[in-house]
Amino acid sequence: MGAAVGAALKKIAVGVLLNPKNWKKIIGLVLGLIVLVFTPIAVVLVMFQSLAEDTEHISVSPEVEGYTELIEKYAAQHGIPEYTALIKAIMMQESNGQGLDPMQASECGFNTRYPHAPNSITDPEYSIDVGIQNIASVMNTAGVTSPTDLEKIRLALQGYNFGPGYISWAVSHYGGYSKDN
């Protein structure tokens, strides 16, 4: 009985497929299935593309690259060795790796040797040490968990720029960093 049902279904399927009147329906069904399968995949790809567009790759200057050894040394010393690329980006933004205070850390609370005035640090290695201490501190305060924790990294970067008090203010008033605050 099962074989007879299978043969009957096969005969009906072949008859439907070979009938030119049914081709439009069949093509519509196939296209509908394709859309149903590939639309979610396309949506996911577009989401990842927009995330990728949110971050762009820009090379750092040769001056910043010249500080790589010191950045790696102090990043390891202050417990954030996996953030050397971020530290280079911060230095690039702050000074392009130029001047005696490449991390622009003179006004930072970790600066204990020089006045707390813009560009008062006159030792690039000390600037890097102090700047990385500050980065480690604001990342800890912001609760950064990994190099992919972009939401908290943005909060920490604003804390580096505005001072560590910004982090608690932004969290209590806005729930964290936003472009508006």
N, C-alpha and C positions, 0 to 999 in steps of 0.2 A: 504494500500500500504506500509506504514512504517513497519508494522509487517512482511510483506512478505520479505522486504529487509533485516530486522534483521534476519529472519529465514534463508535466503539464505546465509548471511554472516557467521552465526553460522555453517551452514552445510559445507561451504568452509573451515572455520577455523578448524573444527573437522577433516575434510578430510586431510588437510595439516598436522595437528599435528599427526594423526594416520599413515601417510605414512612414513615408515622407510627411504625413500630416502631424506626426508626433515629434518631429525633429526640433521644432521651435520650443516645445515644452521641455524636451530633453536638454537642449542647449541652455535654456533658462534655468533648469534645475542644476546643471553642472556649474554654470556661472554663479548661481546663488550659493552653492557649496564652496566654491573658490572664495567668494567674498566673505562668507561666514568663517572660513579657516584663516584667511590671510589678513583680514581687518585687524584682529587683535595683535597680530605680529607687527603690522605696520604702525599701530598706535604705540606699542612698546618701543619700536625703533625711533619714532619721532620724539618720544619722551627722552630717550638716551641722547639723541642728537641735541636737544635743547639743553640738557645738562652739560654736554660737551661744549656747547657754544658759550655757556656761562663762565667757563674757564678757558683762557687762551694761553698758548705757550709763547712766551717771549724770552729770548736769550738774555742772560745777564751780561754785563760789561766785562771786559778783560780785567778791569780793576777788581770787581767783585770776585771773579774766578781766582784772582791772585790770593784771595784770603781764604780759599777753600780749606787749607790745612788748619788754620786757626779756628775757623767755623766748626770743623769736625771735632777738633780738640775740646773746645768749650761746650759744644752741644753734648758731647759724651759726658763731660765733667758735670754738666747741669741736668743730666738725665733725659735729654731729648735728641739723641743721635739720629732718629728717623726723620727729623725735621730740618735737615741741612738745606734742602732745596727751598723750603719756606723761609729760612733765615736769610739765604741769599736773596730771595725776592724782596724781603723787608729791607735789606741793605741797599738793594738796587733802588727801591722806592725812596729811601731816606736820603741817600747821598750819591748813588751811582758808584759807590765804592771809592769815592774821592774824599780828600781831606783827612784831617787827623782824628775826626770823630765819625767814622763811617757808619756807625749804627745810630748816630744822633742820640746818644744815651746820656749826654751831659746833665739833663734835667731829671733823670731817673733816680729813684730812691736808692738804687743799688750803687750809685756813684758816691764813693766815700773819700775820694782823693782830690777832686776838683770842685770848683764852685758849681752850683746848680744854675747855670746860665747857659744859653745856647752856645754850642761849639766851644765850651770851656775845656773839654777833654782834649789833650794834645798827644795822646798815645793811642794809635789805632788798635793795638792788641788789647789794651785796657777797655777801649770802647766796645770791642767785640765781646769781651768777657761780660761786661756790665749789661750790654744789650741782650745777650743770650740769657743771662740770669733773669732779666726782666721778661723776656719772651716765655721762658719756662714758668715763671710765676703767674703771668696772666693766663697762660694756657691751663695751668692747674686751677686757678680761680674760676675760669670759664667752664671747667669740666671737660676739656677736650680729651677724647678717648683714643683717637687714632688720626693719622694723616688724612683719612677720608671723612672725618667729622667736620665737614665744611661749615655747618651752621655755627658750631661752637668756635671753630677757628676764626670765623668772621668776628664773632664777639670778642675773642681774645685779641685780634689785631686792632680793633677799636680801643680796647683796653691798653694796648701798647702805645697807641697814638694819643689818646686822651688822658691816660692815667688809669690805674687799676680800679679806682672808684667808679668809673664808667660801667664796669661789668655788673656790679650789684644794682646800680641805678637802672640800667637797661633791663635787667631781669625783673626788678620789682615794678617798673613802670610799663614795660612793653613785652615782658616774657622772654626777652633776649634781644639780639641785634636785629635791626631792620634798617633799610636805607633811609627811612624817614627819621629815625631817632639818631 
